[in-house]
Amino acid sequence: VYFVDLVGCKTFVSDKEIGEVIEVMETPAHPILRIKAIDEDRDILVPFIERFIVSVDVEAKQIEIDWMEGL
């Protein structure tokens, strides 16, 4: 998966849309998805690692996230 392909993907937690990826930030530890929340005026930062990412469907522009308190 190329990071540029992730921008614009809708993100979901348990089939509920939470927002859209607006940026993929590269850090020394791991990439981080910046998601523009649809129900709040804020961004959500989610590490792009196996612990948080359930599935990525670039063709459908959808990412399933395993939500964790504090995100």
ChimeraX attribute file (.defattr): number of C-alpha atoms within 10 A of each C-alpha:
attribute: neighborCount
match mode: 1-to-1
recipient: residues
	/A:1	8
	/A:2	7
	/A:3	13
	/A:4	9
	/A:5	13
	/A:6	21
	/A:7	18
	/A:8	16
	/A:9	20
	/A:10	20
	/A:11	22
	/A:12	19
	/A:13	16
	/A:14	10
	/A:15	9
	/A:16	9
	/A:17	17
	/A:18	20
	/A:19	21
	/A:20	24
	/A:21	24
	/A:22	16
	/A:23	17
	/A:24	20
	/A:25	14
	/A:26	13
	/A:27	9
	/A:28	5
	/A:29	7
	/A:30	11
	/A:31	15
	/A:32	17
	/A:33	23
	/A:34	20
	/A:35	23
	/A:36	20
	/A:37	16
	/A:38	12
	/A:39	9
	/A:40	10
	/A:41	7
	/A:42	10
	/A:43	16
	/A:44	16
	/A:45	16
	/A:46	20
	/A:47	19
	/A:48	18
	/A:49	12
	/A:50	10
	/A:51	11
	/A:52	14
	/A:53	17
	/A:54	14
	/A:55	13
	/A:56	16
	/A:57	14
	/A:58	15
	/A:59	8
	/A:60	9
	/A:61	16
	/A:62	19
	/A:63	20
	/A:64	20
	/A:65	22
	/A:66	14
	/A:67	15
	/A:68	10
	/A:69	4
	/A:70	4
	/A:71	8
